[in-house]
């Protein structure tokens, strides 16, 4: 149950960041596409592709692709990886 909560927290934080990243573009189709990427758990791969292909920052976006990927990794680390490690350690002892 605790692992599911960690993954849910991660998805919620990533979804909020994607909303903040794209809110000024007023393109709800793009917002829906980006949210679908988050909830399908493909966001790390899509971010890596965008960084590898040097995708330019869109008009109205908060951050470029490299910064966005860095923020997503920080969110993932804080909301999923560290609590997951603590859950595993508590199960061992």
Buried (B, 14 or more C-beta within 10 A) or exposed (E): EEEEEBBEBBBEBBBEBBEEBBEEEEEEEEBEEBBEBBEEEEBBEBBEEBBEEEBEEBEEBBBBBBBBBBBBEEBBEEBBEEBBEEBEEEEEE
